[in-house]
């Protein structure tokens, strides 16, 4: 019993030590807002802030203000020096309201809501502070790290506004929000969140570094934004903001947006994604753009000019101009590469434009787009005007190749359109000519919406989901077109509502339909005179009121396929092999997609080599045309352990000639499970213990056998477990020794 006091003392000391350690941090916690009062006093007095002269105040420790605002400064003509310490609060870490000549510097700041608020104050300096964004997702609430309202002569210099460590930035956070203020200087800071200036004038944003963010000027005039560097994607947006100077900024892959803003001077900027200028702004608001570049190439902003040739440009705006030639440029990843507005006789030729929103926008008349390559854009060409010509261009893989919105009398001729969603789209337009275009592998080749009196002739629509779509569109002349291997040659919506003319009379003829089944034994207007004439003897019916009375027996003109003359593409997709323990069989599963069709036979030879024993499976499929998908699953029983080589060959034949082959093989080491039929009691998931990585265990929630699971617990955790066990064993040993000696 002589050890009993020692044991009781230990039991008392350990909790006391634990309580002391935990509460040693409480000295930094403040439960009410800290004030620096107008007379210079600090409230509460135990706040970790000191001053010797009531002019300069120093943080002497980290400060955590719980459930309320941090420090409210009510005194003029002072300096708050954080000395590198940290200030954290629930909201409004620092508030300066109706004060002047105050400097806050050298501090780390964190809060949930507004961080530093400067309200109705003047001659304020924030210098060399680090402000951390919140780690919480805030909805319906905007957080501003530096909030400036109704203030003037404010300097924000050498600060960092960033996200918390290891946490990506949250939406709804602003680095700086300045409203109804003037003469604000924001210089040499690092920002991870946007800046918004709202009704701010005569201010400077200069020499800052912005990480994947930008500036927004809203109703803000006479400001200077210069020499800023934007890492990754930068952005400068002007909205109803005038007479600003924007010079020598590097926006990385970002853009400058100008909306309803005038008389801004914008020059010597590198803008990776170009300029986005509202069309109304281009027409009626004048800005001075000069010597800007996009990916190292010049941005041409041509206004009220004539007889100019431009080439090798990064972005082009032509406004109220005539007789301009734009040529020989490669433009990629610019939202609006070429914009032609209220201009005539503009020629755009020999350009390659990729990955834009609207590659070419034309608002004007008598403009020509010829010999251009337009690929992978959202909209290739958008036309709002009369008498424009779009000739001999290549369109590939756009969402919409060419759209005419309103107006009319445009010519769309001899263009190639391949693998886009929509080819030619007419919306509420009249009297356009669509001639000799090739449209291949599109969702919808040509679509007319509320459009009439258009001439659609000599076009080839090949392998489209829908060749021609007519929505409430009548009195169009549609003839000498080739409809080949489309899922639907023509869709009329609503049905039997749009009347159109499908021939140009006899003997001119109508259209070629690949699925036309009529003969050509007769000729004449009534097709009652013996002798062929290249026209079908019976009409091709589209619906009750749309009928091609003289369908062509052969395609009109030369039909050119964009891929290969053999007209086939074979893809093997989602192919795999595995051993199914439940059935003791090898499962071979694969999906074959045949594009472009043609008429050929697909022969599939499946060869399985099992330990030298060859098993063969053969079958063939006749594919008439269009897109065809073959999905096959084979199960091959096995009854012994071993190494199984599974190999299958696919041979493609067309007219008894093999034109393509594909093969695949897989090696499987299989151990037959002979006890799968035994009934076993499932182990609850909570009873499955994972041990260190790379250690194999054999438990599963449904069977007790033959399942491999890799533990997710690291070596460090395993070591800690062993240490814990050792400590427990040592404690038991000591107690046992004490009891034995007793």
Secondary structure as the mmCIF struct_conf table of DSSP 4:
data_model
#
loop_
_struct_conf.conf_type_id
_struct_conf.id
_struct_conf.beg_label_comp_id
_struct_conf.beg_label_asym_id
_struct_conf.beg_label_seq_id
_struct_conf.end_label_comp_id
_struct_conf.end_label_asym_id
_struct_conf.end_label_seq_id
TURN_TY1_P TURN_TY1_P1 UNK A 2 UNK A 3
HELX_RH_AL_P HELX_RH_AL_P1 UNK A 4 UNK A 23
TURN_TY1_P TURN_TY1_P2 UNK A 24 UNK A 25
HELX_RH_3T_P HELX_RH_3T_P1 UNK A 26 UNK A 28
STRN STRN1 UNK A 29 UNK A 30
BEND BEND1 UNK A 31 UNK A 32
STRN STRN2 UNK A 34 UNK A 36
TURN_TY1_P TURN_TY1_P3 UNK A 38 UNK A 39
BEND BEND2 UNK A 40 UNK A 40
STRN STRN3 UNK A 42 UNK A 43
BEND BEND3 UNK A 44 UNK A 44
TURN_TY1_P TURN_TY1_P4 UNK A 45 UNK A 46
BEND BEND4 UNK A 47 UNK A 48
STRN STRN4 UNK A 49 UNK A 51
BEND BEND5 UNK A 52 UNK A 55
STRN STRN5 UNK A 56 UNK A 59
BEND BEND6 UNK A 61 UNK A 61
STRN STRN6 UNK A 63 UNK A 73
BEND BEND7 UNK A 76 UNK A 77
STRN STRN7 UNK A 78 UNK A 81
TURN_TY1_P TURN_TY1_P5 UNK A 83 UNK A 84
STRN STRN8 UNK A 86 UNK A 97
BEND BEND8 UNK A 98 UNK A 98
STRN STRN9 UNK A 100 UNK A 105
BEND BEND9 UNK A 106 UNK A 106
STRN STRN10 UNK A 108 UNK A 110
BEND BEND10 UNK A 112 UNK A 113
STRN STRN11 UNK A 116 UNK A 119
BEND BEND11 UNK A 120 UNK A 120
STRN STRN12 UNK A 122 UNK A 127
BEND BEND12 UNK A 128 UNK A 128
STRN STRN13 UNK A 130 UNK A 132
HELX_LH_PP_P HELX_LH_PP_P1 UNK A 133 UNK A 134
BEND BEND13 UNK A 135 UNK A 136
BEND BEND14 UNK A 140 UNK A 140
STRN STRN14 UNK A 143 UNK A 149
BEND BEND15 UNK A 150 UNK A 150
STRN STRN15 UNK A 152 UNK A 157
BEND BEND16 UNK A 158 UNK A 158
STRN STRN16 UNK A 160 UNK A 162
HELX_LH_PP_P HELX_LH_PP_P2 UNK A 163 UNK A 164
TURN_TY1_P TURN_TY1_P6 UNK A 165 UNK A 166
HELX_LH_PP_P HELX_LH_PP_P3 UNK A 168 UNK A 170
TURN_TY1_P TURN_TY1_P7 UNK A 171 UNK A 172
STRN STRN17 UNK A 173 UNK A 187
BEND BEND17 UNK A 188 UNK A 188
STRN STRN18 UNK A 190 UNK A 191
BEND BEND18 UNK A 192 UNK A 193
STRN STRN19 UNK A 194 UNK A 201
BEND BEND19 UNK A 202 UNK A 202
STRN STRN20 UNK A 204 UNK A 206
BEND BEND20 UNK A 207 UNK A 207
STRN STRN21 UNK A 209 UNK A 211
BEND BEND21 UNK A 212 UNK A 212
STRN STRN22 UNK A 214 UNK A 218
BEND BEND22 UNK A 219 UNK A 219
STRN STRN23 UNK A 221 UNK A 221
BEND BEND23 UNK A 222 UNK A 222
STRN STRN24 UNK A 224 UNK A 226
BEND BEND24 UNK A 227 UNK A 227
STRN STRN25 UNK A 229 UNK A 231
BEND BEND25 UNK A 232 UNK A 232
STRN STRN26 UNK A 233 UNK A 233
STRN STRN27 UNK A 235 UNK A 239
BEND BEND26 UNK A 240 UNK A 240
BEND BEND27 UNK A 243 UNK A 243
STRN STRN28 UNK A 245 UNK A 247
BEND BEND28 UNK A 248 UNK A 248
STRN STRN29 UNK A 250 UNK A 250
STRN STRN30 UNK A 252 UNK A 252
TURN_TY1_P TURN_TY1_P8 UNK A 253 UNK A 253
STRN STRN31 UNK A 255 UNK A 259
BEND BEND29 UNK A 260 UNK A 260
BEND BEND30 UNK A 263 UNK A 263
STRN STRN32 UNK A 265 UNK A 267
BEND BEND31 UNK A 268 UNK A 268
STRN STRN33 UNK A 270 UNK A 270
TURN_TY1_P TURN_TY1_P9 UNK A 272 UNK A 273
STRN STRN34 UNK A 275 UNK A 277
HELX_RH_AL_P HELX_RH_AL_P2 UNK A 279 UNK A 284
STRN STRN35 UNK A 288 UNK A 290
BEND BEND32 UNK A 291 UNK A 291
STRN STRN36 UNK A 293 UNK A 294
TURN_TY1_P TURN_TY1_P10 UNK A 295 UNK A 296
STRN STRN37 UNK A 297 UNK A 303
BEND BEND33 UNK A 304 UNK A 304
STRN STRN38 UNK A 306 UNK A 311
BEND BEND34 UNK A 312 UNK A 312
BEND BEND35 UNK A 314 UNK A 314
STRN STRN39 UNK A 315 UNK A 319
BEND BEND36 UNK A 320 UNK A 320
STRN STRN40 UNK A 322 UNK A 327
BEND BEND37 UNK A 328 UNK A 328
STRN STRN41 UNK A 330 UNK A 332
BEND BEND38 UNK A 333 UNK A 333
TURN_TY1_P TURN_TY1_P11 UNK A 335 UNK A 336
STRN STRN42 UNK A 338 UNK A 349
BEND BEND39 UNK A 350 UNK A 350
STRN STRN43 UNK A 352 UNK A 354
BEND BEND40 UNK A 355 UNK A 355
BEND BEND41 UNK A 357 UNK A 357
STRN STRN44 UNK A 358 UNK A 365
BEND BEND42 UNK A 366 UNK A 366
STRN STRN45 UNK A 368 UNK A 370
BEND BEND43 UNK A 371 UNK A 371
STRN STRN46 UNK A 373 UNK A 375
BEND BEND44 UNK A 376 UNK A 376
BEND BEND45 UNK A 378 UNK A 378
STRN STRN47 UNK A 379 UNK A 383
BEND BEND46 UNK A 385 UNK A 385
STRN STRN48 UNK A 386 UNK A 386
BEND BEND47 UNK A 387 UNK A 387
STRN STRN49 UNK A 389 UNK A 391
BEND BEND48 UNK A 392 UNK A 392
STRN STRN50 UNK A 394 UNK A 396
BEND BEND49 UNK A 397 UNK A 397
BEND BEND50 UNK A 399 UNK A 399
STRN STRN51 UNK A 400 UNK A 405
BEND BEND51 UNK A 406 UNK A 406
STRN STRN52 UNK A 408 UNK A 408
STRN STRN53 UNK A 411 UNK A 413
BEND BEND52 UNK A 414 UNK A 414
STRN STRN54 UNK A 416 UNK A 418
BEND BEND53 UNK A 419 UNK A 419
BEND BEND54 UNK A 421 UNK A 421
STRN STRN55 UNK A 422 UNK A 427
BEND BEND55 UNK A 428 UNK A 428
STRN STRN56 UNK A 430 UNK A 430
BEND BEND56 UNK A 431 UNK A 431
STRN STRN57 UNK A 433 UNK A 435
BEND BEND57 UNK A 436 UNK A 436
STRN STRN58 UNK A 438 UNK A 440
BEND BEND58 UNK A 441 UNK A 441
BEND BEND59 UNK A 443 UNK A 443
STRN STRN59 UNK A 444 UNK A 449
BEND BEND60 UNK A 450 UNK A 450
STRN STRN60 UNK A 452 UNK A 452
BEND BEND61 UNK A 453 UNK A 453
STRN STRN61 UNK A 455 UNK A 457
BEND BEND62 UNK A 458 UNK A 458
STRN STRN62 UNK A 460 UNK A 462
BEND BEND63 UNK A 463 UNK A 463
BEND BEND64 UNK A 465 UNK A 465
STRN STRN63 UNK A 466 UNK A 471
BEND BEND65 UNK A 472 UNK A 472
BEND BEND66 UNK A 475 UNK A 475
STRN STRN64 UNK A 477 UNK A 479
BEND BEND67 UNK A 480 UNK A 480
STRN STRN65 UNK A 482 UNK A 484
BEND BEND68 UNK A 485 UNK A 485
BEND BEND69 UNK A 487 UNK A 487
STRN STRN66 UNK A 488 UNK A 493
BEND BEND70 UNK A 494 UNK A 494
TURN_TY1_P TURN_TY1_P12 UNK A 495 UNK A 496
STRN STRN67 UNK A 501 UNK A 501
TURN_TY1_P TURN_TY1_P13 UNK A 506 UNK A 508
STRN STRN68 UNK A 512 UNK A 513
TURN_TY1_P TURN_TY1_P14 UNK A 514 UNK A 515
STRN STRN69 UNK A 522 UNK A 523
TURN_TY1_P TURN_TY1_P15 UNK A 524 UNK A 527
STRN STRN70 UNK A 529 UNK A 530
BEND BEND71 UNK A 531 UNK A 531
BEND BEND72 UNK A 534 UNK A 534
STRN STRN71 UNK A 535 UNK A 535
BEND BEND73 UNK A 537 UNK A 538
STRN STRN72 UNK A 540 UNK A 541
BEND BEND74 UNK A 542 UNK A 545
STRN STRN73 UNK A 547 UNK A 548
TURN_TY1_P TURN_TY1_P16 UNK A 549 UNK A 550
STRN STRN74 UNK A 552 UNK A 552
BEND BEND75 UNK A 553 UNK A 554
BEND BEND76 UNK A 556 UNK A 557
BEND BEND77 UNK A 562 UNK A 563
TURN_TY1_P TURN_TY1_P17 UNK A 565 UNK A 566
STRN STRN75 UNK A 569 UNK A 580
TURN_TY1_P TURN_TY1_P18 UNK A 581 UNK A 584
STRN STRN76 UNK A 585 UNK A 595
BEND BEND78 UNK A 596 UNK A 596
BEND BEND79 UNK A 599 UNK A 599
STRN STRN77 UNK A 600 UNK A 610
TURN_TY1_P TURN_TY1_P19 UNK A 611 UNK A 612
STRN STRN78 UNK A 613 UNK A 623
BEND BEND80 UNK A 625 UNK A 626
STRN STRN79 UNK A 628 UNK A 637
BEND BEND81 UNK A 640 UNK A 640
STRN STRN80 UNK A 642 UNK A 654
TURN_TY1_P TURN_TY1_P20 UNK A 655 UNK A 656
STRN STRN81 UNK A 657 UNK A 670
TURN_TY1_P TURN_TY1_P21 UNK A 674 UNK A 677
BEND BEND82 UNK A 678 UNK A 678
HELX_LH_PP_P HELX_LH_PP_P4 UNK A 681 UNK A 684
HELX_RH_3T_P HELX_RH_3T_P2 UNK A 685 UNK A 687
HELX_LH_PP_P HELX_LH_PP_P5 UNK A 688 UNK A 690
BEND BEND83 UNK A 692 UNK A 692
TURN_TY1_P TURN_TY1_P22 UNK A 693 UNK A 694
STRN STRN82 UNK A 696 UNK A 697
BEND BEND84 UNK A 701 UNK A 702
BEND BEND85 UNK A 704 UNK A 706
STRN STRN83 UNK A 709 UNK A 710
HELX_RH_AL_P HELX_RH_AL_P3 UNK A 715 UNK A 741
#
